[in-house]
C-alpha cells in the first residue's frame, strides 16, 4: 500500500503488526483508553540492594520488554552494566525500548542482538556501528523508530508495555525519591525517564549517590520505585553534556543562523510573549545568540523556551528574556546545573512535552521551532534518520513533535561534502512536508507554498533570498551532481512511525 | 459476620457490595493492577470557557461519579457553584466522591440528596447538618468513608472511578497548568486533588485567576485538564485557613501537649533525623512548640515533617530544625504561603503520602504520629467519626494512614463535657487499636501492652504517669458516669473502610 506521503509500505508486515499507514499530521479528537502498571505492594522504606544480578534474576523473564533512558548520553554507565549482566545470565528474546540509544551503548546492543538476547528494538534513533549493523540486516525483527512524543503516547496506550525499567540517576534516597539535579553525574531534567517510572511494572533505579530520606525534588517518586541498586559509578560527568556551548565560527553556519533569526524576527510570531524551541548544534546555539540581541533591540521577551535545553537558553532565562524554560532534557552541563537553581526552569515529562494523544502538550503552544535535517525534499519532507548512503544514522528525537509549531524552520547547508541536502526525494520520510514551513540554507530560503502568509511577510525583507525549493534542489544538484540511486534488498529493517503511531516510511536493508 | 475488631457486619450488604471484612493492619505484598483514565484528545492551547452549564451539559450524565477537593475548606466557592448548576439541570443518581466534605458544602449536599441528584457518597468525613441528616437515614445508600490514603488506593484500583472532577484552583493558565500557591485564594498543597487530576476521565478546573501560559509550578498539568472555567470568585481567603495558629491557653491542652513532648523525647525515636506528623488543633500546635525547644536543647534536627501542615511546622523548616516538609495539605495561610517560598516544602499527592497499595508511601517512613480522637476504647481502638450520641460528626482524614507510624500517639482529654473519651467500647471503630501505641490524657498515659519496649522506655521518666488503659477508662467513668447505651435502627447508613478497603465498622441509623 502507499501512504499519504507516497511511500510504499509492505502489506504483509503492516497486516502482521497491525499497523496503519500515515494519513495526516492532523491528530483530531480520538478518545483513547490509557493503560496502567501492575504494582507489587511493599512498605518500601529501604529499597537499596547491592546485587543487580539478584534484581534481574528475580524479575526478568525471557520475552519481556526492558527500558532505559538516554539522559546520560555518552557518559552513560547504567546501560552497559545492566546489559552485561542480562547477557551473562543468558536471557533471550527481549524487547529493548529505551528513550533513545547513544553511541556508548552500541557495542553492547550488537553483542546482545548477536547472542539472541535482544530480538526487538524500539528507539528514537541509533547511530554509528549499531545503525550500520541494523541497516545491514543484523536484527531479527524491524526496529520501530518513534519520536519522543510518540514514545510517550505508545507507553500510555500500551503499545509499549515496559516490564522493567532500569533508570540511572545521579541521586536517590533509599526509598527511591530521585532526580537528575544532584550528585556527580548531573544531567538535569529526567523528562523521558519519567514515562518509564510511571508506566513500567517494575522500576529499578541505579545510582552511585544515595542520600538521606526524603530526597527532594523527587522527579521520580518513591511510590514508583521497586529497587535502588547501588553502583560504583553511574556516569561520566565529562561526557554527559555535548560540551558544544561555544558558538560556531563556521561562516556557513553563522550565515544560516543569521538568516533564521531574520526569518523569526520578520514573522508574525515575533511579538511579546512568543515561544520557541531551538535544539542543539552549532547553528542552533548561534540562533539563540542572534535572537537574544533581536529581543533586546525590540524590547520583546518570550513566554517560554521548549525542548532539549542548552546553556545559552538558560542564560536567557536568567537574564529575564525568557520567562519559563519547559525542559524535557538538557543538552549541556550549564543547562543541567541551572535546573536546580532556577525555579522557572520547569521539568516536564515526555507526555507533557509532546504526546499527540493527550489533552494538550507544550509543543501545541509553540510558535517557532528550529529543527535540523539530513535531507529535505522538494515536498518539504524531512529525513533525520538515514544518511545519503541509506544507512541508519540519526534519531527522530522531538522532530515530528516540534514540527507542529506555528512556524517550523528547517536549517541545513545546501550540500554536505559530496551529497546534496536538498534532494528530489528524501531517502526516508520522517517528518511530513505538510508540517514544515521554512527551509533555511546558506544560499537562500524556501517557503512551503501553503504558507502564502509567510511568503507575503518575508517577500520584502532585505537580505532574505526566497527561492522555490525546487530551485534550491537544482542549486544543490549543480554543485554535487545527481546521486546514484541507492540499492536496497526487499527486507524491511526499520519502520518509521509518525507521532500518532501510523507508518510514515520504512527503511530497507542496504545491499552490501 | 464479625470482623477482627469484633464488629458485626451486615452480611447482605457486604455480599451485595462485594466487600470484605477487616482482617489486619498489615498490608502485605499483594499485586494490584491499576486503572487509567479515558482521554479525549485535544490540542488544548486554550481551554477557557465561561459557561459552567455548557461544560456540565456536554459531559455529565445521570449515574456518573463526580469529585471535588476540600483544600479550600470553609472558604470553598467551587463546590456550591457546581452543585447549584447540576441541581438546576435536573441530574439524578450521581455519586459524590470528594476528598472530603466541609461545613460550607452541607446545605447543598442535603438539597441534592433530597432532590435525588446525589444517591451515593464516599468521603473522608462529614460534619454538622449533613452528618446529622445521614445519621438519621437521609441518604438512599450507605456512605463509604475512606481515609486519604485509601481514597488514593481506591482511585488507582478503580473502586472509585471518577467521571468528572471539578477542581477549584487559585491560579491556572489557559491550558490548565495550575497550582494552589498563587492568587487570592491560596491554599498551598493540592495533594488530594492531584489524584483526581490524574485519574478522572474529565478534569474541569474552576478559577478566578487565569495567568499567562505557561504557569509553573504546575501541580496540575495541562495534559490532565479538559476545561478551565472562569468564575468570579473561587474562594474566601479568610475562611481557607483554620486560623488557629495561636497557641492554646487551655491548661488541659497544654498539659497534654507537654506530656506528648515528654513521650516523644524519651522514646527511642527521638534522635538525629527522626520524623513526625502532628496535625492541627490547639494541642498539636502546642506540641510543635514544645518539640522545637526539645530539639534545640538536644541538638537534634528532624529529617521530615509530614501531613497536614501548619505554620509552626513551616517555621521549623525555615529555622532548619526540620529538613523537609512533605506536604499533602496546608491547614493555615502561613503554611500555604510558605510552599511557594521554600523549595524544601515538597508538595506530595495522596498516594505518595499514604496509599497502602503502592511501592512505599511517606507514612511508612514515619517515626512519630500525633493524632486526635473522639473516643478511644480499652482495646486502643479509635473513633474519629461519630459523637457520643452516635451521630456522624468527623472525618477519617489521614488517621488510619498515619497510625502506621513507628510510634502513634493519641491525644485526648479524659472527658469532654459530660461524655467520657476513654470508653469500654468505641461507638465506631475507625483506626484499629493494633496500630495505636500510646494514649495521652491530662490524667496520665496508657501504653498498648504489645509495646513492652515503650513501657520500659517510659517507666522511669519523671512526670510520665503510666496507667493501664482500663484505669483511664474507669477514671473517666468515675467523672461522668456510665453512658446510656445508644439506640440504633437496623439500617446501615455508612460503612467505614480500613485503608486497604476492608470494612472495619458500620454506622447505623440513629433512633429519633
Interface residues (C-beta under 8 A of the other chain):
Chain A: X27 X28 X29 X30 X31 X32 X33 X34 X35 X36 X37 X38 X39 X40 X41 X42 X43 X44 X45 X47 X156 X175 X176 X203 X212 X213 X214 X216 X217 X218 X221 X222 X223 X224 X225 X226 X273 X303 X304 X323 X324 X326 X343 X344 X346 X348 X351 X352 X355 X356 X357 X358 X359 X360 X361 X362 X364 X365
Chain B: X27 X28 X29 X30 X31 X32 X33 X34 X35 X36 X37 X38 X39 X40 X41 X42 X43 X44 X45 X47 X156 X175 X176 X203 X212 X213 X214 X216 X217 X218 X221 X222 X223 X224 X225 X226 X273 X303 X304 X323 X324 X326 X343 X344 X346 X348 X351 X352 X355 X356 X357 X358 X359 X360 X361 X362 X364 X365
